[in-house]
Amino acid sequence: MSLHKFSNVHPDAKIHESVTVEAFATVAADVEIGEGSWIGSGATIFDGARIGKNVKIHPNAVISGEPQDLKYKGEKTTTEIGDNTIIRECVTVNRGTTYAWKTA
């Protein structure tokens, strides 16, 4: 695992040893990141993120933030990013609601 010295990765995050996390990126505790993935500078990965293999998350993207749905009441939901996905700069992908319990 390649963690930049200025990244902030929670020790409970489940990150494959081949993952790269760039400077100023933040990875929360309840996060799983698969083999060969790359997290760009300034990206924020909140609790509930399930990121597949060979995913590229570009700088300043926000993954698995709380949904912007007024029906959301803090339930434990997830964001699932499939293998070989590219998330470009400044994209936001929020967690699901009780409708499906996930964003996929």
LINLIN-V305708 format. One record per residue. RES is the residue in one small letter. PHI is phi in radians with two decimals (999 if undefined). PSI is psi in whole degrees, -180 to 180 (NA if undefined). OMEGA is omega in whole degrees, 0 to 359 (999 if undefined). Layout:
BEGIN
res=RES phi=PHI psi=PSI omega=OMEGA
res=RES phi=PHI psi=PSI omega=OMEGA
END
This chain:
BEGIN
res=m phi=999 psi=135 omega=180
res=s phi=-1.95 psi=102 omega=179
res=l phi=-1.89 psi=120 omega=176
res=h phi=-1.09 psi=145 omega=183
res=k phi=-1.11 psi=-19 omega=177
res=f phi=-1.76 psi=14 omega=174
res=s phi=-1.52 psi=162 omega=181
res=n phi=-2.22 psi=97 omega=184
res=v phi=-2.05 psi=122 omega=180
res=h phi=-1.14 psi=139 omega=182
res=p phi=-1.13 psi=-19 omega=179
res=d phi=-1.50 psi=-9 omega=179
res=a phi=-1.12 psi=141 omega=180
res=k phi=-1.72 psi=101 omega=186
res=i phi=-2.14 psi=127 omega=179
res=h phi=-1.09 psi=148 omega=184
res=e phi=-1.10 psi=-18 omega=181
res=s phi=-1.63 psi=3 omega=182
res=v phi=-1.36 psi=144 omega=174
res=t phi=-1.98 psi=130 omega=176
res=v phi=-2.11 psi=118 omega=185
res=e phi=-1.42 psi=174 omega=183
res=a phi=-0.99 psi=141 omega=174
res=f phi=1.18 psi=7 omega=173
res=a phi=-1.39 psi=150 omega=179
res=t phi=-2.18 psi=131 omega=178
res=v phi=-2.21 psi=122 omega=183
res=a phi=-1.38 psi=177 omega=187
res=a phi=-1.18 psi=-48 omega=186
res=d phi=-1.60 psi=62 omega=182
res=v phi=-2.28 psi=142 omega=173
res=e phi=-2.19 psi=128 omega=180
res=i phi=-2.22 psi=126 omega=186
res=g phi=-1.46 psi=171 omega=183
res=e phi=-0.87 psi=135 omega=173
res=g phi=1.32 psi=7 omega=182
res=s phi=-1.39 psi=158 omega=182
res=w phi=-2.31 psi=129 omega=179
res=i phi=-1.97 psi=116 omega=185
res=g phi=-1.33 psi=167 omega=182
res=s phi=-0.97 psi=132 omega=176
res=g phi=1.36 psi=-1 omega=178
res=a phi=-1.20 psi=149 omega=177
res=t phi=-2.14 psi=123 omega=180
res=i phi=-2.03 psi=107 omega=183
res=f phi=-1.47 psi=170 omega=176
res=d phi=-0.91 psi=145 omega=177
res=g phi=1.63 psi=-3 omega=179
res=a phi=-1.36 psi=132 omega=175
res=r phi=-2.18 psi=102 omega=188
res=i phi=-1.89 psi=128 omega=184
res=g phi=-1.31 psi=-162 omega=181
res=k phi=-1.45 psi=147 omega=173
res=n phi=0.97 psi=36 omega=177
res=v phi=-1.56 psi=140 omega=176
res=k phi=-2.04 psi=118 omega=178
res=i phi=-1.95 psi=111 omega=187
res=h phi=-1.35 psi=168 omega=186
res=p phi=-0.92 psi=140 omega=173
res=n phi=1.18 psi=14 omega=173
res=a phi=-1.28 psi=154 omega=178
res=v phi=-2.17 psi=121 omega=184
res=i phi=-2.08 psi=131 omega=172
res=s phi=1.28 psi=32 omega=172
res=g phi=-1.27 psi=169 omega=178
res=e phi=-1.10 psi=141 omega=180
res=p phi=-1.13 psi=151 omega=178
res=q phi=-1.67 psi=45 omega=181
res=d phi=-1.97 psi=127 omega=184
res=l phi=-1.13 psi=-18 omega=178
res=k phi=-1.38 psi=-15 omega=181
res=y phi=-1.21 psi=128 omega=183
res=k phi=-2.15 psi=26 omega=177
res=g phi=1.60 psi=12 omega=179
res=e phi=-1.05 psi=154 omega=178
res=k phi=-1.41 psi=109 omega=179
res=t phi=-2.21 psi=174 omega=184
res=t phi=-2.31 psi=168 omega=169
res=t phi=-2.14 psi=124 omega=181
res=e phi=-1.99 psi=117 omega=179
res=i phi=-1.85 psi=117 omega=184
res=g phi=-1.27 psi=167 omega=179
res=d phi=-0.96 psi=146 omega=172
res=n phi=1.10 psi=26 omega=179
res=t phi=-1.56 psi=146 omega=174
res=i phi=-2.05 psi=122 omega=175
res=i phi=-1.86 psi=117 omega=185
res=r phi=-1.40 psi=177 omega=185
res=e phi=-0.98 psi=138 omega=172
res=c phi=1.09 psi=17 omega=177
res=v phi=-1.39 psi=144 omega=175
res=t phi=-2.03 psi=129 omega=175
res=v phi=-2.22 psi=109 omega=183
res=n phi=-1.54 psi=162 omega=177
res=r phi=-1.14 psi=165 omega=178
res=g phi=-1.35 psi=180 omega=175
res=t phi=-2.03 psi=-175 omega=180
res=t phi=-1.16 psi=-11 omega=177
res=y phi=-0.99 psi=-47 omega=180
res=a phi=-2.30 psi=-5 omega=181
res=w phi=1.19 psi=3 omega=179
res=k phi=-2.77 psi=161 omega=166
res=t phi=-1.92 psi=127 omega=182
res=a phi=-2.33 psi=NA omega=999
END
